[in-house]
């Protein structure tokens, strides 16, 4: 079984029944990851696998700390013996260090999981922040607004996402720049 096939199967088994909306979101994030294939090269499959797995830590069967990046990454490491790069991307997706800080878990996250390459971190962040909870395409600004509205501005998630907004917009700009460059490079002269 290939990396992406395994990732889809595992994510579906953990999310589709207990959290169908989270499963729809994960499928949408994976679809966005596939769309980045032209800029991901040899890491396209890795990004897609991490994208479909990024939210498995919400699954009631594996959630232990209540912080889904940490719970998902630990599960992938300890139960699945997953690819280390996939684990690192899940652990650090979408500015997770900032949320970990809000939750008093930053040292645990940093101590257990190294950061992946910045271009991959940007790509997964872009995919997550351009996908609605229902799995459709959106803009980073709309996604940020939706998250603050859903959780409330004074909650842990609300505070974290507002702090993360500048980095989310910067990552989206970097990814869009890379996409534009690939598109420009592929145009005939």
C-alpha positions as CSV (number, residue, x, y, z in Angstrom):
1,X,0.0,0.0,0.0
2,X,1.4,3.4,-1.0
3,X,1.8,6.3,1.4
4,X,-1.3,8.2,0.2
5,X,-3.5,5.2,0.0
6,X,-2.5,4.3,3.6
7,X,-3.1,7.9,4.7
8,X,-6.6,8.1,3.2
9,X,-7.6,4.8,4.7
10,X,-6.3,5.6,8.2
11,X,-7.9,9.1,8.2
12,X,-11.2,7.8,7.0
13,X,-11.2,5.1,9.7
14,X,-10.6,7.7,12.4
15,X,-12.7,10.5,11.2
16,X,-15.5,9.6,8.8
17,X,-18.0,8.1,11.3
18,X,-17.4,10.1,14.5
19,X,-16.6,13.4,12.8
20,X,-17.9,13.5,9.2
21,X,-17.5,17.2,8.8
22,X,-13.8,16.9,9.9
23,X,-13.4,14.1,7.4
24,X,-14.9,16.3,4.6
25,X,-12.4,19.1,5.6
26,X,-9.5,16.6,5.5
27,X,-10.5,15.5,2.1
28,X,-10.7,19.1,0.9
29,X,-7.3,19.8,2.4
30,X,-5.9,16.8,0.6
31,X,-7.4,18.0,-2.7
32,X,-5.7,21.3,-2.3
33,X,-2.5,19.5,-1.6
34,X,-2.9,17.6,-4.9
35,X,-3.3,21.0,-6.7
36,X,0.1,22.0,-5.4
37,X,1.8,19.1,-7.3
38,X,3.5,21.5,-9.8
39,X,5.5,23.2,-7.0
40,X,6.0,20.2,-4.7
41,X,7.9,17.9,-7.0
42,X,9.1,14.7,-5.2
43,X,7.3,15.8,-2.0
44,X,3.8,15.9,-3.6
45,X,2.8,12.5,-2.2
46,X,4.2,13.4,1.2
47,X,2.2,16.6,1.3
48,X,-1.0,14.9,0.3
49,X,-0.6,12.2,2.9
50,X,0.0,14.8,5.7
51,X,-2.9,16.9,4.4
52,X,-5.4,14.0,4.7
53,X,-4.0,13.1,8.1
54,X,-3.5,16.6,9.6
55,X,-6.7,16.5,11.8
56,X,-6.8,12.9,12.9
57,X,-5.9,14.0,16.4
58,X,-9.5,15.2,16.8
59,X,-10.7,11.5,16.6
60,X,-12.2,10.5,19.9
61,X,-10.3,7.2,19.8
62,X,-6.9,8.9,19.9
63,X,-7.5,12.4,21.5
64,X,-5.7,12.5,24.8
65,X,-4.4,16.0,25.4
66,X,-7.2,17.8,23.5
67,X,-4.5,19.4,21.3
68,X,-5.0,17.6,18.0
69,X,-1.6,18.2,16.3
70,X,0.2,16.6,19.3
71,X,-2.4,13.8,19.7
72,X,-2.3,13.0,16.0
73,X,1.5,13.1,15.7
74,X,1.9,10.9,18.8
75,X,-0.6,8.4,17.4
76,X,1.2,8.3,14.0
77,X,4.6,7.8,15.7
78,X,3.6,5.3,18.4
79,X,0.8,3.3,16.9
80,X,1.4,3.6,13.1
81,X,5.2,3.9,13.0
82,X,4.5,6.4,10.2
83,X,7.0,8.2,8.0
84,X,8.8,10.7,10.2
85,X,8.2,13.6,7.8
86,X,4.5,13.0,7.8
87,X,4.5,13.0,11.6
88,X,6.4,16.2,11.7
89,X,4.0,17.9,9.3
90,X,1.0,16.8,11.3
91,X,2.6,17.9,14.6
92,X,3.4,21.3,13.3
93,X,0.5,22.0,10.9
94,X,-1.0,25.5,10.7
95,X,1.1,27.3,13.3
96,X,0.6,24.6,15.9
97,X,3.5,26.0,18.0
98,X,1.4,29.1,18.7
99,X,-1.6,27.2,19.7
100,X,0.6,24.9,21.8
101,X,1.9,27.9,23.6
102,X,-1.7,29.0,24.4
103,X,-2.3,25.5,25.8
104,X,0.9,25.3,27.8
105,X,2.2,22.5,25.5
106,X,4.8,24.3,23.5
107,X,7.8,22.6,25.2
108,X,6.2,19.2,24.7
109,X,5.5,19.8,21.0
110,X,8.9,21.3,20.3
111,X,10.7,18.6,22.4
112,X,9.1,15.7,20.7
113,X,8.8,16.8,17.0
114,X,11.2,18.7,14.9
115,X,10.0,21.2,12.3
116,X,9.8,20.0,8.7
117,X,11.2,22.1,5.8
118,X,9.7,25.6,5.6
119,X,8.3,25.1,2.1
120,X,6.4,22.0,3.2
121,X,5.1,23.7,6.4
122,X,3.9,26.6,4.2
123,X,2.2,24.3,1.7
124,X,0.3,22.4,4.4
125,X,-0.7,25.6,6.1
126,X,-1.9,27.0,2.8
127,X,-4.0,23.9,2.1
128,X,-5.6,24.0,5.5
129,X,-6.3,27.7,5.5
130,X,-7.8,27.7,2.0
131,X,-10.3,24.9,2.9
132,X,-13.6,25.4,4.7
133,X,-14.8,23.0,7.5
134,X,-16.9,21.4,4.8
135,X,-14.0,20.8,2.4
136,X,-14.6,23.6,-0.1
137,X,-12.2,26.2,-1.3
138,X,-11.9,29.5,0.5
139,X,-9.5,32.4,1.1
140,X,-7.2,32.6,4.1
141,X,-9.0,35.8,5.2
142,X,-12.4,34.1,5.1
143,X,-11.0,31.0,6.8
144,X,-9.6,33.0,9.6
145,X,-12.8,34.9,10.1
146,X,-14.7,31.6,10.1
147,X,-12.5,30.1,12.8
148,X,-12.8,33.2,15.1
149,X,-16.6,33.2,14.6
150,X,-16.8,29.5,15.3
151,X,-14.7,29.4,18.4
152,X,-15.0,33.0,19.7
153,X,-12.2,35.6,19.8
154,X,-11.4,35.1,23.5
155,X,-11.0,31.3,23.4
156,X,-7.7,29.5,23.1
157,X,-8.3,28.8,19.4
158,X,-9.6,32.3,18.8
159,X,-6.6,33.9,20.5
160,X,-4.1,31.6,18.7
161,X,-5.6,32.1,15.3
162,X,-5.5,35.8,15.6
163,X,-1.9,35.7,16.6
164,X,-1.1,33.3,13.7
165,X,-2.9,35.5,11.1
166,X,0.2,37.3,9.9
167,X,2.1,34.1,9.4
168,X,-0.9,32.4,7.7
169,X,-1.2,35.3,5.2
170,X,2.6,35.3,4.7
171,X,2.7,31.6,4.0
172,X,-0.2,31.9,1.5
173,X,1.6,34.7,-0.3
174,X,4.8,32.5,-0.5
175,X,2.8,29.5,-1.9
176,X,0.9,31.7,-4.3
177,X,4.2,33.2,-5.5
178,X,5.7,29.8,-6.1
179,X,2.5,28.8,-8.0
180,X,2.7,32.0,-10.1
181,X,6.4,31.3,-10.9
182,X,5.7,27.8,-12.1
183,X,2.9,29.0,-14.2
184,X,5.0,31.8,-15.7
185,X,7.9,29.4,-16.3
186,X,5.6,27.0,-18.2
187,X,4.2,29.7,-20.6
188,X,5.7,29.5,-24.1
189,X,7.8,32.5,-25.1
